[in-house]
Amino acid sequence: MKKIRRIYHRLITYIERHVQAQSIQITIALSFTIVSVLGMGILGISLYNQFVYRLRETTIQSTERVLDQTASNLEAYLRNMRRISDAMKYSVIKDKDLSSDTLDEEMNLLYEANKDNLISIACYTNDGELVGAVPVATQKENLDVTGQSWFTDALVKMENIHFSAPHVQNLFDNQSYRYYWVVSLSQAVELTKDGNSALGVLLVDMNYSSIEQLLHKANKDKASEYIYLMDNSGEIIYHPKQKLIYTNLYQENNQEAIRYDDGTIQEEFQGEKRLVTVKTISYTGWKIVSVVPLSAFNIELSGLKLLVTLFVALAMLMMVVINQLVSARIAKPLSKLNESIKDWEAGNMNPDIYVGGSLEVEHLGRTLRSTVEQLRKLMHDIVVEQEEKRKSELDALQSQINPHFLYNTLDSIVWMIEGERYEEAVFMITQLASLFRISLSRGKTIISIKDEIKHAQNYMNIQKVRYKNSFSIEFRIDEEILDCCIVKLVIQPLLENAIYYGVEGMDGDGEIEVVGYRKEQDVYIEVRDNGFGMPPETVDALLIENNRVRKKGSGVGLINVYNRIKLRFGDAYELKIESAPDEGTVIQIHIPYIEYSPENVEYLESGSIRQWKEESKHVEK
């Protein structure tokens, strides 16, 4: 065995040094995979950054187009208001002498033509006296317009047209008691009265809802993006969240945005990064501002990111698969050789060692195949030697039993003949003949449980005659185990033990049972008696070699059975004894469930239970 271990360790060392098929495949696949993954990763990042740049530029261009269109619509609206103001200034007021003429008719005509976008038109002298107004001409009492911003701005900068921030129109008494949000357009005009010229102020109140609708349309269908409008001082004219701003529930970065030049910049407001695009409205100095939070921009990028990720992942997967195929093809010969060695290492002593591939791998395979063949031959020789030794030990143990049986039986027959009990002697001789026929079994040590039970019944028939039926015997054996293998002459020594150390001397009250049954893949045979029993220390000593416990019989029965079961079936199977004083004894035989067939008997006779199990697994596969 030491020689086998040396050869095995040398071979494993040789394999570990020279056969690294799996490592080679992993190295090749891993190297190619790392390079390809890095390449695809860099390509994916480059593509993604390019897409991000393009999308950002596209978003900015789209925002600028929307902003330009909105600014154009707003400028068209404001130009229309300016035309109304200029028409009043140059076509009406300039040609009228207020001492004899009124402005009411022309004002009404202009108002009626543009009333969808107008709330009122009014004209004041430089000291705040109302000259004319439509559609309501009744001014509120005690109202001084000279202090209002639209009035003072018009007189301070007479050459300009001035636009105010949105406010509630509060100049005239309205019978409907409605108050309108307006944006006031004011400019200085020249009034003539009695041939004398004096400065005045023309006021056109534009309906704020028209501007609001125009900008609301631009904000429609926008989730987080929005557009707002502010005047040249940063005062917000329109904002989609204007009510929240007025109640201080929302803030806008308008005071900072008023300093931005036209174009797109990136800013950070209240911890949020966003793109801000600014466009200045002609004539007014107003600025229309578009705000695109980068978070919304990133949401739009999520789909693109997913697409790029899927593309890169698919490309990586394809590269990994291709790398695996290439590396597997390169390492295939070594892998096959390694798998055949693993089969041998797992316990298959007749593996098919692979021979093929490159010259080096083929030479290695041939060397290993030759080594395996030499090792298998050596192991076979050792197994044969060990089995011969085992058989000799079994024969020696068997030879201890047969003289013991013969001595007791012939002693009883002599005793019967001397007592002229010829019929009983004939019966005993017949039973003895049957008993020895089974005992011989053509030199085999493995018989069926059916024959072993028959042998035990012959033995008990002889003993019952000898002991004049001073005890009873009952056999209860399950039929499914009768055709199973067992080492011969293992039940008779247990019955002998039950008679000599159990029921003998019980004056007809002794009872012996032989019970056999199957439990999963094992067979159990128990010999039970209701005899005197034994203390624990006696039970523990029964299965010890060369013990001094026994006082009757050969002294080799139980230990003989115990050793033969161990030798034939292995350490997992045994003989167990349970006993206590005055409670009887139970001796249990535990063996594997093996069907009685010529093939199985041959394995158990010439091999071992291990070989039988390996062959059974091979057949099942």
Stockholm file with secondary structure:
# STOCKHOLM 1.0

chainA/1-621         MKKIRRIYHRLITYIERHVQAQSIQITIALSFTIVSVLGMGILGISLYNQFVYRLRETTIQSTERVLDQTASNLEAYLRNMRRISDAMKYSVIKDKDLSSDTLDEEMNLLYEANKDNLISIACYTNDGELVGAVPVATQKENLDVTGQSWFTDALVKMENIHFSAPHVQNLFDNQSYRYYWVVSLSQAVELTKDGNSALGVLLVDMNYSSIEQLLHKANKDKASEYIYLMDNSGEIIYHPKQKLIYTNLYQENNQEAIRYDDGTIQEEFQGEKRLVTVKTISYTGWKIVSVVPLSAFNIELSGLKLLVTLFVALAMLMMVVINQLVSARIAKPLSKLNESIKDWEAGNMNPDIYVGGSLEVEHLGRTLRSTVEQLRKLMHDIVVEQEEKRKSELDALQSQINPHFLYNTLDSIVWMIEGERYEEAVFMITQLASLFRISLSRGKTIISIKDEIKHAQNYMNIQKVRYKNSFSIEFRIDEEILDCCIVKLVIQPLLENAIYYGVEGMDGDGEIEVVGYRKEQDVYIEVRDNGFGMPPETVDALLIENNRVRKKGSGVGLINVYNRIKLRFGDAYELKIESAPDEGTVIQIHIPYIEYSPENVEYLESGSIRQWKEESKHVEK
#=GR chainA/1-621 SS CHHHHHHHHHHHHHHHHHCCHHHHHHHHHHHHHHHHHHHHHHHHHHHHHHHHHHHHHHHHHHHHHHHHHHHHHHHHHHHHHHHHHHIIIIIIGGGCBTTTCCSHHHHHHHHHHHTTTEEEEEEEETTSCEEEEESCCCBCTTCCGGGSHHHHHHHHSTTSCEECCCEECCSBCCTTCCCCEEEEEEEEEEEEETTEEEEEEEEEEEEHHHHHHHHHHHHTTCSSCEEEEECTTSCEEECTTHHHHHTTSSCCCHHHHTTCCSEEEEEEETTEEEEEEEEECTTTCCEEEEEEEHHHHHHHHHHHHHHHHHHHHHHHHHHHHHHHHHHHHHHHHHHHHHHHHHHHHTTCSSCCCCCCSSHHHHHHHHHHHHHHHHHHHHHHHHHHHHHHHHHHHHHHHHHHHHHHHHHHHHHHHHHHHHTTCHHHHHHHHHHHHHHHHHHHGGGCSEEEHHHHHHHHHHHHHHHHHHTTTCEEEEEEECGGGTTBEEESSSHHHHHHHHIIIIITTSTTCEEEEEEEEEETTEEEEEEEECSCCCCHHHHHHHTSTTCCCCCSSCSCHHHHHHHHHHHHHCTTCCEEEEECTTSCEEEEEEEECCBCCHHHHHHHHHSCHHHHHHHHHHHHC
#=GC SS_cons         CHHHHHHHHHHHHHHHHHCCHHHHHHHHHHHHHHHHHHHHHHHHHHHHHHHHHHHHHHHHHHHHHHHHHHHHHHHHHHHHHHHHHHIIIIIIGGGCBTTTCCSHHHHHHHHHHHTTTEEEEEEEETTSCEEEEESCCCBCTTCCGGGSHHHHHHHHSTTSCEECCCEECCSBCCTTCCCCEEEEEEEEEEEEETTEEEEEEEEEEEEHHHHHHHHHHHHTTCSSCEEEEECTTSCEEECTTHHHHHTTSSCCCHHHHTTCCSEEEEEEETTEEEEEEEEECTTTCCEEEEEEEHHHHHHHHHHHHHHHHHHHHHHHHHHHHHHHHHHHHHHHHHHHHHHHHHHHHTTCSSCCCCCCSSHHHHHHHHHHHHHHHHHHHHHHHHHHHHHHHHHHHHHHHHHHHHHHHHHHHHHHHHHHHHTTCHHHHHHHHHHHHHHHHHHHGGGCSEEEHHHHHHHHHHHHHHHHHHTTTCEEEEEEECGGGTTBEEESSSHHHHHHHHIIIIITTSTTCEEEEEEEEEETTEEEEEEEECSCCCCHHHHHHHTSTTCCCCCSSCSCHHHHHHHHHHHHHCTTCCEEEEECTTSCEEEEEEEECCBCCHHHHHHHHHSCHHHHHHHHHHHHC
//
